[in-house]
Amino acid sequence: MKAAATQDGIDIFIISAFRSVARQTEIIDAKRKKGISDQEIFKVNAPPGRSEHHTGKAIDVGTPGSPPLEEAFENTKAFQWLSSHANGFGFRLSYPRNNGYGIAYEPWHWFYSPSS
């Protein structure tokens, strides 16, 4: 997919991919230590054991000039390209606006699911 994007003049890169349950726990614990409530944490992070990153099939994607892991990614040519082409490579946007999972909109988070 990256090679196809590059051929179309789009620069994408992986920010995050596989994440262990232990690493997910560290992320959650660090936010708790900052005083962030579980309710707020679980709007943007899946609980340990429930993250798509645990499967090795989820990627967080970035592009030069866009802050990583921020909604502003939706305004990039990279997001436009992914929206039009990622499905052809077996990827789908996991957390669109108003998704049924209760997770915040994440235009950078894509899941490999070739049957979708």
C-alpha positions as CSV (number, residue, x, y, z in Angstrom):
1,M,0.0,0.0,0.0
2,K,2.8,2.4,0.8
3,A,4.4,1.7,-2.6
4,A,1.2,2.5,-4.3
5,A,0.7,5.7,-2.3
6,T,4.3,6.7,-3.2
7,Q,3.6,6.1,-6.9
8,D,0.7,8.5,-6.5
9,G,2.9,11.1,-4.9
10,I,1.6,10.4,-1.3
11,D,4.0,9.9,1.5
12,I,2.6,7.8,4.3
13,F,4.4,6.0,7.2
14,I,3.5,3.8,10.1
15,I,3.6,5.5,13.5
16,S,2.4,2.5,15.4
17,A,1.6,-1.1,14.7
18,F,1.7,-4.1,17.0
19,R,1.2,-3.3,20.6
20,S,1.3,-5.8,23.4
21,V,-1.2,-5.9,26.3
22,A,1.6,-4.9,28.6
23,R,2.4,-1.8,26.5
24,Q,-1.3,-0.9,26.3
25,T,-1.4,-1.2,30.1
26,E,1.6,1.1,30.4
27,I,-0.1,3.7,28.2
28,I,-3.3,3.6,30.3
29,D,-1.4,3.7,33.6
30,A,0.6,6.7,32.4
31,K,-2.6,8.6,31.6
32,R,-4.0,7.7,35.0
33,K,-0.9,9.0,36.7
34,K,-1.6,12.3,34.9
35,G,-5.0,12.4,36.5
36,I,-7.0,11.5,33.4
37,S,-10.2,9.7,34.2
38,D,-10.8,6.2,32.8
39,Q,-13.9,7.6,31.0
40,E,-11.7,10.0,29.0
41,I,-8.9,7.5,28.5
42,F,-11.2,4.9,27.0
43,K,-12.6,7.4,24.5
44,V,-9.1,7.3,22.8
45,N,-7.5,4.1,24.0
46,A,-9.0,0.6,24.1
47,P,-8.6,-1.2,27.4
48,P,-5.7,-3.7,27.6
49,G,-6.7,-6.9,25.9
50,R,-9.2,-5.2,23.6
51,S,-7.0,-3.0,21.3
52,E,-6.9,-3.8,17.6
53,H,-3.1,-3.2,17.9
54,H,-2.8,-6.5,19.9
55,T,-3.7,-8.4,16.7
56,G,-0.8,-7.1,14.7
57,K,-3.3,-6.0,12.0
58,A,-3.8,-2.3,13.1
59,I,-1.6,0.5,12.0
60,D,-1.6,4.2,12.9
61,V,-0.5,6.1,9.8
62,G,1.1,9.5,9.5
63,T,2.3,11.8,6.8
64,P,5.0,14.6,6.8
65,G,3.7,17.9,7.9
66,S,0.8,16.6,9.9
67,P,0.9,16.2,13.7
68,P,0.9,12.5,14.6
69,L,-2.2,10.9,16.0
70,E,-4.4,14.0,15.6
71,E,-7.7,14.6,13.9
72,A,-6.0,17.1,11.6
73,F,-4.7,14.0,9.7
74,E,-8.2,14.0,8.0
75,N,-7.2,17.2,6.1
76,T,-4.2,15.6,4.4
77,K,-3.8,14.2,1.0
78,A,-2.6,11.0,2.7
79,F,-6.0,10.6,4.4
80,Q,-7.8,11.4,1.1
81,W,-5.7,8.7,-0.6
82,L,-6.3,6.2,2.1
83,S,-10.0,6.8,2.1
84,S,-10.1,6.1,-1.7
85,H,-7.5,3.2,-1.8
86,A,-6.9,1.5,1.5
87,N,-9.9,-0.9,1.1
88,G,-8.3,-2.2,-2.1
89,F,-5.4,-3.3,0.1
90,G,-7.6,-4.9,2.7
91,F,-7.6,-1.9,5.2
92,R,-10.6,-0.1,6.7
93,L,-10.9,2.9,8.9
94,S,-11.6,1.4,12.3
95,Y,-13.0,4.5,14.1
96,P,-15.0,6.8,11.8
97,R,-17.0,9.6,13.3
98,N,-19.8,8.4,15.5
99,N,-18.7,4.8,15.5
100,G,-20.5,2.2,17.5
101,Y,-17.5,1.4,19.7
102,G,-17.6,4.7,21.6
103,I,-14.0,5.4,20.5
104,A,-13.1,8.9,19.4
105,Y,-12.7,9.6,15.6
106,E,-9.3,8.4,14.6
107,P,-8.6,9.1,10.9
108,W,-5.1,7.7,11.3
109,H,-6.1,4.3,12.6
110,W,-6.5,1.6,9.9
111,F,-7.2,-2.2,10.4
112,Y,-6.2,-5.0,8.0
113,S,-9.3,-7.0,7.3
114,P,-9.2,-8.3,3.7
115,S,-12.8,-9.7,3.9
116,S,-14.4,-6.3,4.7
